[in-house]
Amino acid sequence: MTKNTKPVADQPAGLLDLQEALSLDRTQVKDFHKKYLNAGLATMLELLSFDRLFVRAQGISVWDSQGREYLDFLGGYGALNLGHNHPKVLAALQRVQALPNILQASLGILTAALAHNLALITPGRLQRSFFCNSGAEAVEGAIKLARAATGRSGVIYCQGSFHGKTMGALSVTGREKYQKPFAPLLPQCQAIPFGDLQSLEKALQSRQAAAFIVEPIQGEGGINVPPPGYLRKARELCSRYGTLFIADEVQTGFGRTGYMFACEAENVEPDIMCLAKSLGGGMMPMGAYITTDEIWKKAYGGMEKALLHTSTFGGNTMACAAALTAIQVIYEENLVEQAREKGAYFLARLKELQERFPLLKEVRGRGLMIGLEFNQPGGLASKVTFGLATRLAEEYTGSLVAGELLNNHGIITAYTLNNPNVIRLEPPLCVTREQIDRVVTALEEIFKRHRGFMSMATSGVKTIFKSLTQKE
């Protein structure tokens, strides 16, 4: 038998280095996505002309490969509260570049400092943090913590919620479309209507639930704000029945809603709080949960339980440096107050549009976390566009408006995952009134041009047909 004498270190033909990767053109990027990544997603983005290459970003602005500037009102789904490439976060990453980034056989310096700072800025008695890499991981950890601390196995969650797409987080995410292909999921997870205290108490009465997990404002559900007093009363009910209250502040946290954390609007102190997105300063993958000393000790107290839940990259030096700096910038630039004041201004201007244009069904939100919901079409739109308008209405109404904003006005946004008839407006908290006015003016022009859904759908169909027939 002949031995394979090929050197192990031989480089495969066609392997790209960083400079070659940065030099890929739009067609090559699309081809690689369709061949090596998610082809369906690539096609969807291409059909609505969302496939352009963005090559530079600063603050609220990004620029494509043709030099056109866009305003980012998507904001990384709440991950860019500081904006793109904040200079202080970049400087922090450079400052720690010589330190060991991952060294598990040690106690991290910046890990300790960040845990200290989170204990100071979060509500009530929250004290002990666990660091990971994403919101979904934070939710996974929170569910495990609740089960270990209470000895119970059930979890109550809300319809329309979004907590992530890993198996545990998906089990408490309130849309069947995302759950069904992966069934069976985590057992004993019960969905209840968001904002319904009677349903919550009924679910709690069996005393089988380890936790009730809730977003203070549902993000992917369509920027749904609960009734006044809901969170406070839900907190009281959980305490009455021995169930831990988990606040998922992954999207709402760090100033987004005009409070450092959205649950503070009702003076709610969670048992566990999940954090991510803007915790990383818009630069690093960073997630965490924080809980009380008492709950932590019940689940993981002592050396015997110390390694029950760990993460290789969790709490690494660069992520913690970014997070420490992000918190500092939020206070230095008064971003919480900026979100509250500019959000009130933005909501007022958008509600003026709602009064004038029937296509805009509802404006809702708090701070700079805002959703616009659109009315559904009538039957005529479907006939005119050979049924494509109806399909667009069912899943992509928001994307049609987002496509108009992007392609005709240079404004980036997107629809919410659990309610595609809603587009989100979540710009960096440093956004100016002038930039807000530009978005309002763009929406006004769109609504004037498209008085009903039929016009909007027809325009969307034309964009799709154009994408299908044109080549680069």
DOLOMI-107374 format. One record per atom (N, C-alpha, C): residue in one letter; x, y, z. Coordinates in pm, whole numbers, plus 50000, padded with zeros to 5 digits. Example, Ala and Ser with C-alpha at 12.3 -4.5 7.8 and 13.67 -1.06 7.14 Angstrom:
% DOLOMI-107374
A513194943150780;A512304955050780;A513204967050780;S512854977550708;S513674989450714;S512905000350787;
END
This chain:
% DOLOMI-107374
M500854988150000;M500005000050000;M500885012450000;T500575021649907;T501365033849893;T500925044149996;K501915049650064;K501605059950161;K501305073150092;N500415080950151;N500135094350102;N501265103550149;T502065108150054;T503225116450089;T502945131450077;K501705135150053;K501365149350040;K501585156350175;P502375167250176;P502595174450303;P501295179250363;V501175177450493;V499955181450563;V499705196350548;A500765204350539;A500635218950540;A500355224850402;D500185216550298;D499895222050166;D498605230150170;Q498655241950109;Q497485250750106;Q496595247249989;P495285245050011;P494385241849900;P494365253149797;A494265249449671;A494165259449565;A492895267549582;G493005280549566;G491825289149575;G491525294349713;L492325290449812;L492085295349949;L492305310349953;L491335317650008;L491385332250009;L492055337450135;D492925347350119;D493415354350236;D492525366350264;L492825373850371;L491945384850411;L491815395350302;Q492935399150240;Q492885409550137;Q492045405050018;E492195392449979;E491395387249868;E489925386849904;A489625383350030;A488225383050074;A487615396950068;L488365407050112;L487855420750110;L487685425949967;S488315419549870;S488235423949731;S487125417149652;L486365408149714;L485265401449644;L484225411749599;D483695409949477;D482655419149430;D481265413749467;R480255421649435;R478885418449476;R478435404949421;T478765402049295;T478345389349235;T479035377549303;Q480325378849330;Q481045368049397;Q480495365349537;V480195376149610;V479645374549745;V478315367149740;K477435371149646;K476145364349632;K476345349649596;D477245346949503;D477485333149462;D477995324549578;F478915329949657;F479435322549771;F478355319949875;H477495329949900;H476395327949994;H475455316949946;K475175317049817;K474235307049764;K474855293149759;K476165292249746;K476825279249737;K477225273749872;Y477685282449963;Y478285277850088;Y477505281450214;L476515290350201;L475765294850319;L474275292350297;N473435301750338;N471985299950332;N471455305350200;A471265296450102;A470875300649967;A469505307349966;G468575302250047;G467235308050051;G467245322350102;L468025324850206;L468135338350260;L468805347550158;A469855342650092;A470525350849991;A469585354749879;T468745345349836;T467775348349729;T466755358449776;M466265357049898;M465285366549952;M465855380749953;L467075382150003;L467695395350009;L467955400949870;E468325392249778;E468585396649640;E467305401549573;L466195394749595;L464945398549529;L464505412649568;L464785416549691;L464365429849737;L465525439849735;S466605436349662;S467775445049649;S468415448249784;F468375438749876;F469035440250005;F470435433950004;D470935430949886;D472175423349876;D473395431949843;R473285444849855;R474415453649824;R475545451749925;L476735455749888;L477895454249975;L478135467150052;F478145466150183;F478465477550267;F479925476450310;V480675487150287;V482125486250302;V482695495650408;R481875504550464;R482355513650567;R481205517550657;A481495520050784;A480445523950879;A481025532850987;Q480235542651028;Q480615551351139;Q479365557551199;G479165555951329;G477995561851394;G476715555651341;I475835563951287;I474565559051232;I474645556551081;S475765560051020;S475895559150874;S476695547050830;V476295541350716;V477075531050648;V477135534750500;W478195530150433;W478395533250292;W478555520250214;D477945519950092;D478075508050009;D479285509349916;S479515498949836;S480695498449751;S480655508849640;Q479485514949618;Q479365525549518;Q479525539449580;G479765539949711;G479975552649777;G478715559249830;R477565552549818;R476295558349866;R476185556950017;E475745567450084;E475575567250229;E474135563350265;Y474005555450371;Y472705551150422;Y472625554250571;L471415556650619;L471185557850763;L470735544350816;D471385539450919;D471065526350976;D470035527951087;F468755525851053;F467675526051152;F467265511951192;L468085502051157;L467895488351205;L468735486151330;G469925491751331;G470755491851451;G471105478251505;G471335468551414;G471745455251462;G470715448851553;Y469425451451528;Y468345446151613;Y468545450151759;G469095461951781;G469335466451917;G470755464351967;A471645459651877;A473035457251917;A473925469351899;L473405479851835;L474235491451801;L473755503951872;N473485502952000;N473055514852075;N474105525952069;L475385522252060;L476455532152052;L476755536251908;G476135529751811;G476445532051670;G477565522951622;H477885524451494;H478945516351434;H480325521551473;N481205512251508;N482635515151524;N482905527151615;H482305526751733;H482525537851825;H484025538851856;P484605550751844;P486065552051860;P486575547651996;K485805549552102;K486275545352234;K486285530252248;V485335523352184;V485345508752188;V486515503452105;L486755509351990;L487895505351908;L489195507351984;A489305518652053;A490525521452130;A490695511452244;A489595507552307;A489665497852416;A490165484352366;L489685480152249;L490125467352193;L491615467852159;Q492065479152109;Q493485480552078;Q494325480452206;R493805486352311;R494555487352436;R494825473752498;V493925464152479;V494075451052544;V494615440352449;Q495065444252330;Q495425434252230;Q496625425552270;A497435430352362;A498585422352405;A498265413052521;L497105414652583;L496725406052695;L496275392452644;P496365381952727;P495765369052686;P494255370752673;N493715366652560;N492275368552538;N491475357152600;I491965344852586;I491285333052641;I492315325152722;L492155325252850;L493045317652939;L492195312853056;Q491625301053038;Q490625296153134;Q491245292353269;A492535289053270;A493175285253397;A493645297653472;S492725307253484;S493055319753553;S491755326953586;L491895337453665;L490755346153695;L490925358953612;G489995361153517;G490135372353426;G490025385853496;I490945394853466;I490935408153526;I489685415853483;L489485416653351;L488355424553301;L487025417553326;T487045404353333;T485825396853367;T485335401053505;A486255402053599;A485895406153735;A485365420453737;A486025429353664;A485615443353662;A484225445053601;L483965437753491;L482665438853426;L481555433453516;A481785422253583;A480785416753674;A480475426753786;H481505433253837;H481325443653939;H480445454953886;N480735459753765;N479965470953709;N478515467153682;L478285454953633;L476905450653607;L476105449853737;A476735445453844;A476055444953973;A475645459054019;L476435469053983;L476145482754024;L475005488853943;I474895485553815;I473935492653729;I472615485353709;T472545472453745;T471305465053726;T470395466653849;P469095463753834;P468145466453943;P468335457454065;G467995463054179;G467835455354301;G469065447654345;R468845435054380;R469885426654440;R470635418054338;L470475420854210;L471205413354109;L472705415254130;Q473425404154134;Q474825404954179;Q475775396054100;R475395383754072;R476345374054015;R476055371853866;S477105373753786;S476965372853640;S477585360153585;F477045355653474;F477645345153392;F477785350953252;F478985350053192;F479235355953061;F479265345452952;C478665348952839;C478615339952724;C478765348452597;N478155344352487;N478455350752359;N477245356252286;S476045353852335;S474855358152261;S473645358252354;G472565364252306;G471325364452382;G470745350652400;A470785342552296;A470245328952308;A470995320952414;E472315322552419;E473105315552522;E472755320652662;A472505333652673;A472105339152802;A470785333052848;V469845331452754;V468555325352787;V468735310752825;E469555303552749;E469835289552785;E470345288652928;G471305297152960;G471865296953095;G470865300653201;A469985310153171;A468965314453267;A467975303253296;I467585295853192;I466655284653211;I467305273853297;K468545270653268;K469255260553348;K469385265153493;L469735277753511;L469875283253646;L468565281953722;A467465285753658;A466165285353725;A465795271053765;R466035261653676;R465725247653708;R466585242653824;A467865245653819;A468775240853924;A468465247154059;A468075259954057;A467835267054183;A466515263454247;T465505260254165;T464165257754219;T463835242954233;G464505234454159;G464145220254158;G462915217554074;R462385227654007;R461225226053918;R461715225353773;S460845220953683;S461265219253544;S460465227553444;G459305232653482;G458465239853387;G458955254053361;V458615259253243;V458905273153208;V457685279053139;I457265290753183;I456145297953123;I456715309053037;Y456165310552916;Y456615321152827;Y455415327152754;C455635337452676;C454525344752614;C454425342052464;Q453205341452415;Q452975340852272;Q453535353452206;G454155351752091;G454755363052022;G456145366552069;S456645359352169;S457965362552224;S459065357552131;F460265362752154;F461455357652086;F462605357752185;H463135345652213;H464235344452308;H465455337652248;G465375333952120;G466515327752054;G466115315051983;K467075309051909;K466765297451827;K467585285151860;T468355285451968;T468925272952019;T467795265152087;M467995252452117;M466855243952154;M466105248652278;G466825252352383;G466135257052502;G465445270352479;A466175279852418;A465595292952390;A464435291952293;L464555283152194;L463485281152097;L462245275452164;S462435267352267;S461315261252339;S460435271652408;V461005283652432;V460225294252495;V460095306452402;T460225303952272;T460015314352171;T458635312352109;G457845322952109;G456425321452084;G455955322451941;R456585315251849;R456055314151714;R456245299951663;E455135293651626;E455155279551586;E456015277251463;K456075287051373;K456865285551250;K458295281551281;Y458875287251385;Y460255284351418;Y460395271951505;Q459345268051575;Q459415256551665;Q459125243251596;K458135243051509;K457585230551456;K458615221451391;P459535226451307;P460475217251241;P461425210151337;F461525214751462;F462515209351555;F461875201951672;A460565199751666;A459875192651772;A460375178151781;P460355172251902;P459905178152028;P460995186952091;L460555197852148;L461445207152214;L461505204152363;L462025213552440;L462115211852585;L460715209652641;P460505199152720;P459155196552771;P458755206552880;Q457475206852907;Q456885214853015;Q457095229952996;C457075234252871;C457115248552841;C455715252852796;Q455165262552862;Q453765266452841;Q453675280852792;A453005282852680;A452825296252625;A451515302352675;I451565315252711;I450375322652753;I450335335752676;P449185342352668;P449115355252599;P449945365852670;F450645373952593;F451455384852646;F450535395652704;G450835399952825;G450045410452888;G448835405552963;D448625392552972;D447425386753033;D447785381053171;L447475388453275;L447825384153412;L446995372353458;Q445745371653416;Q444895360453456;Q445455347253404;S445895347153278;S446495335053222;S447795331553292;L448565341653329;L449815339053401;L449545332553535;E448595337953610;E448325332253742;E447805317953730;K446985315453631;K446475301853611;K447635292153584;A448605296553503;A449755287953471;A450655285953593;L450705295653681;L451565294853799;L450985286153910;Q449685284353911;Q449005278154025;Q449435263754053;S449915256753952;S450355242953975;S451675242254050;R452375253754058;R453685254654124;R454705244954064;Q454595242753933;Q455555234353861;Q456565242553781;A456305255553768;A457155263853682;A458375268753758;A459545265753702;A460785271253758;A460875286153731;A460375290353612;A460545304253574;A459435308953481;F459205321753485;F458425328853385;F459385338253314;I459565336453182;I460485344853106;I459695354353018;V460075367053019;V459285377052947;V460195388452900;E459905393552783;E460535405852735;E459715417652787;P460345427652846;P459575439352891;P458825446052777;I459385445952658;I458705449652534;I459075438952433;Q458075432852370;Q458385422352273;Q458985428652147;G460185424152113;G460855429551995;G460385422951868;E460745410151848;E460375403151726;E458885400551716;G458165401751826;G456705400351822;G456025412051754;G456775422751728;G456205434351661;G456285446951744;I457265448051833;I457415459451924;I456135461152005;N455785450852078;N454555450552158;N454835455252300;V454165465952340;V454305471552474;V453185466052562;P453495460352679;P452445454552763;P451595465352828;P450425461752881;P449595471552952;P450335477253072;P450055489553110;P450715495553228;P450505486853352;G451565484653426;G451485476753548;G451655461853530;Y451705457153405;Y451765442753380;Y453015436553440;L454175442353413;L455425436353461;L455475436053612;R455045446753676;R455075447453823;R454165436853884;K452965435553829;K452035425553882;K452485411353850;A453105409453733;A453645396153700;A454755392253796;R455585402053832;R456655399853929;R456055395354064;E454985402054106;E454345398554233;E453755384554229;L453135380854117;L452565367454103;L453645356754109;C454765359054043;C455855349354046;C456375347354187;S456505358154261;S456955356954400;S455965349054484;R454675351154460;R453635344354537;R453695329254516;Y454025324754393;Y453975310554362;Y455355303954355;G456395311054399;G457725305154405;G458375302854271;T457975310554170;T458525309554035;T459475321254010;L460625318653952;L461585329253926;L461155337653807;F461375350553818;F461005360153713;F462255363553632;I462255359353505;I463375362053415;I462995373453321;A463725384353326;A463525395453232;A464535394053119;D464035392052998;D464905391252881;D465115405552829;E466225411552867;E466555425252827;E467615425452717;V467685414552641;V468695413652536;V468555425152436;Q467325427952394;Q467085438552297;Q466725451852362;T466095451452478;T465605463652542;T466635470252632;G467725463352662;G468675468252761;G469605479152714;F470295485152809;F471345495052787;F470845507652716;G469695512452765;G469205525552724;G468215525752610;R467995514752544;R467175514552423;R465795520852441;T465145518252554;T463765522752573;T463655535752651;G464785542352677;G464755554552758;G464975551752905;Y465245539352939;Y465685535053073;Y466915526453050;M467815525953149;M468965517153132;M468485503053103;F467475498453177;F466815485653150;F465315488053151;A464605481853058;A463195484953037;A462335481453159;C462715471353237;C461915467553353;C461915478553459;E462865487853451;E462925498753548;E461785508653531;A461105508253418;A459945517053398;A458855514453501;E458815501953553;E457835498453656;E458515494253787;N459785497953801;N460535494753922;N460535479853954;V460655471853849;V460655457253865;V462075452353886;E462245443653986;E463535437254013;E463425422553975;P464005418553863;P463935404553822;P464775395653914;D464475382753910;D465355372953975;D466565370053887;I466335370253757;I467395367953658;I467165377753543;M468225383753493;M468115392753378;M469075387953270;C468585386753146;C469385382653032;C469815394952954;L471095395452919;L471685406852850;L472505402152731;A472635410552630;A473515407652516;A473505419852425;K473555417652295;K473505428052192;K474405439852225;S473855451152272;S474665463152292;S475655461952407;L475585451352484;L476605449152588;L477985448252525;G478075443452402;G479345442152333;G479795454752262;G479115465852284;G479525478552225;G479405479152075;G478635469952016;G478495469451871;G479715463551803;M480655458151880;M481915453351823;M482185438551852;M481765433751968;M482125420252010;M480865412152043;P480855399052010;P479775390352059;P479855389352210;M478795393152278;M478845393552424;M477445391352480;G477295381752567;G476025379352635;G476275376752781;A475225377652861;A475355375253005;A473985373053065;Y473945366053176;Y472795367353266;Y473335371453401;I472505378053478;I472875382153613;I471725378453706;T472095373653824;T471085368953919;T471495372954061;T470675369454157;T470985372754297;T471975362754354;D472595366654462;D473535357954531;D472825345254580;E471625346854631;E470875335554685;E470565325254577;I470075329754463;I469715320454356;I470965313754301;W472035321254282;W473275315454231;W473765304354323;K473775306854452;K474295296854546;K473445284154546;K472135285654529;K471285273754523;K471625265054402;A471965271554291;A472235264054169;A473685259754158;Y474615268654187;Y476025266254155;Y476975269054270;G476475269954392;G477335272954506;G478305261654537;G479515265254573;G480525255354612;G481295249854494;M482455243754524;M483335238554419;M482715226954342;E481875219154410;E481275207454345;E480395211254227;K479735222854234;K478825227154129;K479415238154039;A480655241854064;A481225253553998;A481365252053847;L481455239753797;L481685237553654;L480465231753583;L479295233053643;L478085227453581;L477685234853455;H478005247753447;H477635255453327;H478785265053296;T479435262953180;T480615270953144;T480555274652996;S481465283652956;S481535287952816;S482985291152782;T483515285252674;T484915287252639;T485255301852615;F484445308552534;F484725322452499;F484065332452594;G483205327652683;G482485336652772;G483415344452863;G483255357652865;G484065365952952;G485485367852904;N485755366052774;N487105367952725;N487505382652732;T488795385152725;T489335398452751;T488775409052657;M488765406252527;M488315416352432;M486835419352447;A486025408952468;A484595411252486;A484325419552611;C485045416552718;C484845424152842;C485335438552829;A486435440552755;A486925454152732;A485885462252656;A485275456052554;A484225463052479;A483035466052567;A482645456552651;A481465458452737;A481715469152843;L482885468952905;L483215479253003;L483145493152941;T483665494252821;T483685507252753;T482295511252707;A481505501552663;A480135504652620;A479335510752735;I479435504952853;I478725510252969;I479205524353001;Q480515526452995;Q481085539653020;Q480535549952921;V480495546352793;V480015555652689;V478535558852708;I477735549052746;I476305551452768;I476095562552872;Y476885562052978;Y476765572553081;Y477385585653036;E478565585152976;E479255597452936;E478465605352832;E477835598252739;E477095604952632;E475605606452662;N475225602752785;N473835604352829;N472865597852729;L473185585752686;L472405579352581;L471025574952628;V470865572152757;V469555568252808;V468575579852793;E468985591552834;E468135603352822;E467925607152675;Q468955605452594;Q468805608152452;Q467735599052391;A467755586152429;A466755576852376;A465355580852419;R465215585152544;R463885588952594;R463355601352522;E464205611552510;E463765624252452;E463545622952300;K464495616952230;K464365615552085;K463295605452047;G463135595152132;G462075585452107;G460705591652116;A460485600352215;A459195607152229;A458925615852107;Y459955622752060;Y459825631151940;Y459495622651817;F460205611551801;F460015602751686;F458595596851687;L458165591851801;L456825586051812;L455745596251779;A455905608451826;A454895618751799;A454815621751650;R455925622651584;R455925625551441;R455335613851361;L455635601651402;L455085589951332;L453585588651353;K453105592051471;K451655591251495;K450905601751414;E451555612751382;E450955622251290;E450745615951152;L451715608051107;L451565600950980;L450435590750987;Q450325583951100;Q449255573951116;Q447875580151099;E447705592251148;E446415599151136;E446095602750992;R447105603950909;R446895608550771;R446845597450668;F447475585850697;F447625575650594;F447075562250642;P446025557150577;P445385544650619;P446295532450611;L447325532850524;L448215521450514;L448935518750645;L449165529250723;L449855527950852;L448815525150960;K448785512751006;K447755508251100;K448035512951242;E449275511551288;E449585514851427;E451065518451443;V451315527851532;V452665531551574;V452775528251723;R453815520951762;R453945517551903;R455415515951940;G455685516852068;G457035515052117;G457325523952235;R458595524252273;R459055532652383;R460515536052357;G460875548552383;G462235552752355;G462515551352206;L463695546152173;L464055543952033;L463905529251994;M462845523152043;M462425509652003;M460985510951954;I460835512451822;I459555516551764;I459155506851653;G457875503551649;G457345494951544;G456225501851468;L456215499751336;L455145504751250;L454425492651191;E453135491351221;E452345480251166;E451485485351051;F451375477150945;F450665481350824;F449405473250806;N448405479450745;N447145472750717;N447305462650604;Q446475452350607;Q446495441750507;Q445765446250381;P446085439850266;P445435443650141;P444065437450125;G443325442450028;G442075436249987;G442315426449873;G441265420549822;G441385410149720;G441885415249586;L441645428049554;L442025433149423;L443525432549402;A444285435149510;A445735434849497;A446215421149451;S445595410749501;S446005397249464;S445755394549317;K444595399249264;K444265396849124;K445225404349032;V445525416749067;V446365424948981;V447785419248972;T448275413649080;T449655408549084;T449705393349077;F448635386949026;F448585372449005;F448845364549133;G448355369549244;G448465362449371;G449735365349448;L450725371249382;L451985374049452;L451795384349562;A450885394049542;A450655404249644;A450145398149773;T449255388049762;T448745381549883;T449875374649959;R450735367849885;R451855361049951;R452795371250015;L453015382349947;L453845392850005;L453195398350132;A451865399850129;A451165405450245;A451275396450366;E451205383350342;E451225374050453;E452565373450523;E453655375250450;E454975373750510;E455875385850497;Y455625394450398;Y456645404250366;Y456135418550349;T455005421950410;T454525435650401;T455585445350451;G456125442450567;G457145451150623;G458355452050533;S458715441050467;S459905441350382;S459695450050260;L458445451250212;L458175460050098;L458425474550135;V457955478450253;V458215492150300;V459705493950325;A460325483950388;A461765484750413;A462545485750284;G462085478550180;G462745479250050;G462655493049988;E461475499450000;E461325513149950;E462255522650026;L462315521150157;L463175529850237;L464645528050198;L465055515750177;L466445513150143;L466785517950003;N466005513549906;N466375515649767;N466135529849718;N465115536449772;N464765549849724;N465185561149817;H465445557849945;H465725568450042;H466995566250122;G467675554850102;G468925552550172;G468765550850322;I467685543950364;I467425541750507;I467265526750530;I468045521250623;I468045506950648;I467125503750765;T466205494450743;T465385488950850;T464965474850808;A464105468350885;A463665454850851;A462405451550928;Y461715440850886;Y460505436650956;Y460865428151077;T459915426851169;T460115418751289;T459785404151257;L460545394851314;L460465380851276;L459095374651303;N458485377751416;N457215371451451;N456005378751398;N456195390551344;N455105398051282;N455655405651162;P455665399251043;P456275405450926;P455535417650873;N454355420650928;N453645432950889;N454105444950971;V455145443251050;V455705454051131;V457155456351091;I457525468951066;I458935472151054;I459405478751183;R460645476451216;R461235481751338;R462075493951303;L462095503451394;L462965515051385;L463765515551514;E465025511251508;E465885510351626;E467255516151594;P467325529051569;P468625535051533;P469555535551653;P470855537551630;P471755540551741;P471215552251823;L471485552151952;L470895562052041;L471495575952022;C472565576851943;C473155589851911;C472495596351789;V471435590551738;V470735596051622;V470315610551649;T470315618751544;T469925632851559;T468465634751518;R467895646051560;R466535649351518;R466455650951366;E467515656351308;E467525658051162;E467455644651091;Q468155634651144;Q468095621351084;Q466735614951105;I466145617251220;I464775612451244;I463815618951145;D463945631951125;D463085639051031;D463225633550890;R464435629450854;R464655623750720;R463855610850703;V463795602750807;V463015590350799;V461525593450789;V461055602750869;V459635606450866;V459255611750728;T460105620150670;T459845625550537;T459815614450432;A460735604950444;A460755593650350;A459485585450359;L459055582550482;L457805574950499;L456625582550442;E456585595550465;E455495603650412;E455445602850259;E456605603450195;E456645602450049;E456185588850002;I456585578350075;I456145564850038;I454635563450051;F454075568450161;F452635567250182;F451855575750083;K452375587050044;K451705595249942;K451685588149807;R452785581549775;R452885574749646;R452075561749645;H451995555249760;H451275542549769;H450115544349868;R449015549149820;R447865551749908;R447265538949965;G447465527849899;G446955515049949;G447985504149927;F447675492349976;F448645481449966;F448845477149822;M447815478449736;M447955473649598;M449125480449529;S449235493549547;S450345500749486;S451675496149542;M451735494249673;M452955489649738;M453345475749688;A452365466649680;A452635453149637;A453065452749491;T452415460649408;T452785461149268;T454205465949252;S454575476049329;S455945481049326;S456925470249371;G456545462749475;G457395451949522;G457535440949420;V456445437649351;V456495427449247;V457425431849135;K457345444749099;K458225449848993;K459685448449034;T459975451349161;T461355450049211;T461815435549201;I460915426349237;I461255412149231;I461485407749087;F460565411548998;F460725407748858;F462015413548801;K462325425848840;K463565432248794;K464775424448843;S464745420148969;S465855412449023;S466015399148951;L464885393148910;L464935380248844;L465455381148701;T465235392648638;T465565393848495;T466865401048469;Q467365408848566;Q468595416348544;Q469785408548598;K470885410248534;K472155404248579;K473125415548611;E474095412148693;E475105422248731;E475905426048607;
END
